[in-house]
Amino acid sequence: MKNSLKVERAILNISQEQLGKLVGVTKQTINAIEKGKYAPSGLVMMKIAYLCHKSVNDIFSLEEEDWSIDEQNIRMEIFKK
């Protein structure tokens, strides 16, 4: 998952520790999210987006490798009648 959290945090002029406290996670978790090593829960993403006055999709986006199953199989299941 790609994100612009580091940029958004800089705009707010707050540290990883401060952001972590505001959304209920540790500084280490914020660091891991910023580095793309950890995908946050939906709740944490929503809290971060709220604090940044942005939508979740403005800050977080999926990358090709985030899709763990074949897209063609998904389409077949969705449209199967």
N, C-alpha and C positions, 0 to 999 in steps of 0.2 A: 504494500500500500504506500502510495506516494503522499506526501503532505507538505504543507507550507507552515507548519507550526512554529518553526524557529523564527521565520519572518514575522508571523503574527504576534509572537511573544515579544519580539524586538519593538514592534509598533506600540504595544502596550507598555513597553519599558519595564517588564517584570522578569524576574529570574525563573529558572526552572523550578526552584524550591517554592517560590511564591505561587506560581501557576499550579503546581502539584497540590499545595494546600487548598487552593480555591476550588479545585475539582475533585479532591479527595484521593489523590494518589501520591506516590513518593517522587522526589526529584529524579531518582534513577528511572522511574517509569516514564517521566516526561522526556528524559534524555533518550531512552530506548525508542520512544515514539518518534522523536525528531530524527533519529538515525534510521528509521524504517525497520528496526529490529523487533518491534512489538506493535501489533494491531490493537488499538484500544477498544474497549466495549462501546456499544452504541451510546450508553449513558454518558460515558466520559467524553466521547466525541461531541455529543449535544451540549454538554456543559462548556467545553472549550469553545465551540461555535458561538454559544450565547455570550460568553465573555468577550469574544472578538467582534461581536455584532455582525457575524457572517453566517452563512448556511454551512452545514456540515460538508456539503459538496464543494464549497469554495475553499475548504481547507484540506479535505481528504479525498483522494481519488484512487480507484483501483488501477492496477497495472496488469498487463497481459498475464504475467505469471501468477497473479492472484486467483485466476480461474482454475480450480483444481479438477474440474470435469469438462469433458468435451462439449463445446458449444453446440455442435450439431445434435448431440444426444439430448441436450436441454430442449432444443427446438422441437425435436421429435416427440418428447414427452409432453410438452406444453400443448402442442397442436394435435395430439393423438386423439382420435374419437372412436 
